[in-house]
């Protein structure tokens, strides 16, 4: 799915692909048929698991997904854990329940849990102001700076408009990202509207560090991963180098899955830096479904966990939704009603990896699905298949319905793009010779973009992202990103130049972000 470089919504889902997690959880409702309420007597675990292997393998093949790993928890037991396919296309290594994947924005709930532990210790409060805990935190609006709470960070209700380029490909570390947030002037209104926000979860992770006296990474490793026995879980791709049984991310190139390298995203921290396996994530589900208790030890107070699973803001309805009766966001968890059941969910993604986590707390049921390719629909479809099986009642082939819907949407988008494309014969030439567009363009929020001329082509570079600027018409170009991962995420990004009254180039507009040309260039 092509995306504007601005990445206004950075979470991946069945209907909206993003880098970490698009909407915060799988937006699949409009893609599937309505289902009946749950029956009074749910099926047994054995009955629910019947046919699941065949369904997953068939769906995986239909989506051409290289690999998938899944674990299901019921009544505090792992009742199903299995891998399908391969870790890397073209290589024999098989996926199993211990294969490590990037989980993207499913990391956010770990950040919320870490802060919940600090709430239990009375070191912070959900409604404590972030600026009090971390005085370096500053937003463009002084009032919002002084009033944003931990609860606001974790429920996407600060009103600050997200911009993924602040972390993705920027080269900025977490502290520099937080420093630059004061230059984001766009807002939806404080506590006025849901705005999915990775940058605020970076802040949330650093609040953990500021209050606890240890880094976010060390805190979640020692206070969550270790007590849960999540031995194959980490917060940096650098930890994967010494680890065996790791899945490779994949992107689609001409309809085929092609492996790509892991991107170093340590700077996204509490928003989406975790790598884990299905079996490890099953332990996390046990904690969530056990009221904060794991194997006899209370790691999070029941009331604290319940607050994390409680709605803090209502999500806007993008379309009539026959499947889910409400959609809210809690403290790093999405909340929905499905067949009369409260479902607690989150998805995640980053460069060729997708995750889907769902729980029905009242039934002590949880499922995690991890995949190493695009799109995210397969993980969402398998997740719904599991919920259907354990709830009982009429089943829907969510995979087939989603695949058809995605193909229809893609075809319609291509037709619209073709109809809107300007005629090459009518395209106006560039106003200036190409070398005159070269220079450094700067944004207080996003840093510098450098444009050079090489071999007759304009080349665009950010610290960790490069593109060729192909001329379209007049002073409009299309940025063709260099890496396969960037191409799959961004597609072609519009790049246009504006001119001042003196006739000199004034700005570069790159996918909706404005960069001013530096003086003297």
C-alpha positions, 0 to 999 in steps of 0.5 A: 500500500503506498503511503505519503512520506509523512506517515500520519498514522504509524501502525499497521492494520488490515485496512491501513498499513503503517510502520509500527502499528497504523490504527492502533489495532486491526481495522478489519471490521468493514472488510468482513460480514457481520457475525452472530452473538456468541452461543451460551455454551462455548466449544471445548478447546479441542473443538476450537482448535480443530482444523486450525492448522489447515486454515492457517496454512491455507491462508498463509499460502493464499497471501504468499506469506513466508512465515507465521507464528502463533500462540493461544492462551486459555485459562492460564495455559498455552493450549496451542503454539506453532510455526508455519512456513520459513524464516526467510524466503528461499532458505530452509529454516522453519518458523516455530513458536520460538522464532523471533519477530519484530512486534512493532506497536504491540510494544506500546502495552509493555510501556503502559505496564512499566508505567503501571508498575510505577503507579503501583509504587506511587512514583507516578500517577496516571494523571500526573503531569509529564513535565513534572516527571521529565522537565525537558518535555516541551510541546509547542503550546505551553498550556498543553506542555504543562497539562499533558498527563501520563494518561494522555500519552498512553491514550493518544489524546494529546492532540499533537499531530504525529509525524513519523519522519521525526523518528523513521530515517531521521537518525535522531535519538530519543532525547533529540526526538523529544526536544524537537516535539516543541516544533510540531505546530499542528494540533487537533485540540488537546484531549479533543480527538484521538490521534495515533501517536508514536512520538508520545509513546517515545516520551512515555518510555523515557518517563519510565527512565526518568522516574525509575532511575534506569533506562526504559530498555533495562526496566522492561527487561528486568521488571517484565521480560525476566519475571515472565521468562521471556528469554528471547525478547529484547528492545533492540535489533542489535540483540538479534545478531547473536540470536538464532532462529530469527525471522527476516522481514519481507516486502512484496516486489512484483507480487513476491516476498523479498527479504530485507534487512532489519532497520535500526529503530532503537530511537522509537523506544517505548512506541515499538522497539520490541522483538519477541516470539509467540511463545514469549508473548504467550507469557505476556498474555498470561499476565494480562489475563491473570489480573497482573499475576504470573505464576503466583507473583503479583507483578501489576495490581489488578486495579492498575491492569483494569485501568489499562484495559478501560476506555479512555477515548472513543475512536472516530468511526471511519465507516459503518462497522457491522462487526464491532459495536464500539471502538475505544482506546485504553492505556496502550490497548484497543477495546472492541465488542465482538459477538457480545464479548469485550476484546482487548487488542493491539497490532504492530508493524515495522518494515516487513513485520506484523503482529496482532494481539487479542484477548477476551478477558472474561473468557481467559482467552488470548492469541498472538500472531506474528508474521514476517511479511506484508500486508498485515491482513493475514495476522488479523484474519487468523486472529479473528478465526481463533476468536470465532473458534473459541466463541462458537457460532457461524464462522467467517473466512476472514482471510478470503474476505479481506484478501478480496477487499484488499484487491478490490481497493488496490484496483480502484486506487490504481484506476483513480491514479491512472485517471488522474495522472497528467499526460506526459505530452502535456507535462511542463518542463522544470523551471530551472536546470536540475543543478539549481534545485540542489541544496540543503533544505531544513525543518526545525521539526525534521532536520535537513534534507540534502539534494544533489545532482549525480549522473543527471539525476536529483538525489535526495538524502536524509540521515537514514533514507535516500531517494531519486527525484524523478521529474513529473511536471514543472517543479513537481517531482516524485521521490523514488525511495532507494531501499525495498522497505522504503519503497513498499511503505512510501511508494512514490512521494510527491516532492515540489519546490516553491519560489520566493518573490525574488525568483529563487527557490524558497522551500521543498515540500516533501510529502506534505512536510515543508523544508526551507532552503538554507541561505546562500544555496 
